[in-house]
Amino acid sequence: MVAVQLFGHEPDTMASQAAWIEQVMGENLAYIDINMGCPARKIVTKGDGSALMKNPGLIGEIVNAAVKASSVPVSVKLRLGWDENSKNAAECAKIACENGASFIAVHGRTTAQGYSGTADLDGIREVVRAVNVPVIGNGDIKTCADAKKMLDYTGCAGIMVGRAALGNIYFIKQLSHYIKTGEELPPQTGLERLSLAKRHIGLIQ
């Protein structure tokens, strides 16, 4: 099963897209995620992505519309806020949940930060404490120790990994094993990397 992420700022359009995605994907669709965390200029200048956090009321309308239009869970991905002076992730998360969001993912940086600086675990913890749905923590998880720190400190229900998995998909397996057992898997051998690369090439063809 897979999840599909949507971005936009018009509730009716988001609802119709959510319904269409569910129709196309059928039972292969696990959930629909609404992107309210992307800081890319080409996204936020159109009022999409993390620009939505400037308008919490609109967040509620979008989530409500998407939830009513689909039968699968709807989640929301946030940042901590637009900048250091407007960190409102907890407020936005509450509004999303009040309108039917099943869980929240939050990246521990503001839009203004982009991917600079370090992820703010206190900000993620604030969101965890503000809502009664699972919260997924995101940002700066590069090692198993980073994952443990994120889980232990914030109390989040799970973690999301982005850039650290690029070019190293094995990292996901390492994390999963560590979280389940507390043991770190040894690094991949050269032959294991080659085998995985061949498998990916085969899937692409």
Secondary structure, DSSP 8 states (H G I E B T S, - for coil): -EEEEE--S-HHHHHHHHHHHHHHHGGGEEEEEEEE----HHHHTTT-GGGGGG-HHHHHHHHHHHHHH-SS-EEEEE-S-SSTT---HHHHHHHHHHTT-SEEEEESS-TTTTT-S---HHHHHHHHHH-SS-EEEES---SHHHHHHHHHHH--SEEE--GGGTT-THHHHHHHHHHHHS-------HHHHHHHHHHHHHHH-
